[in-house]
Amino acid sequence: MAVPSSGAVAFSTVNSVFGYGGAMSSYVGKYYYWYDPNWGVRSAQFPGSNFPMTMFYGTSGHDEWNCACDCNCACGK
């Protein structure tokens, strides 16, 4: 499950998706993934400081869009 793409997002939702805890500092340097309709699954790292909550929109802590992965994918594989 990814963080919702719009609307208000509580930090408890972010933690339930990523599982790194309740402090923003726990996310620094961690990879996140999102689906770009033009390029497919993309990834990046959270920056070292002062990033906005909007960076979490539509993201996940794993590549849930690639059903060949060894994670809990949206397609159920």
Protein Blocks (a to p, Z undefined) as FASTA:
>chain_A
ZZdfedjddfklmmmmnonojbfklmgopacddddfknopadddddfbhpafklmgopaf
bdfkbmkbcbdcfkoZZ
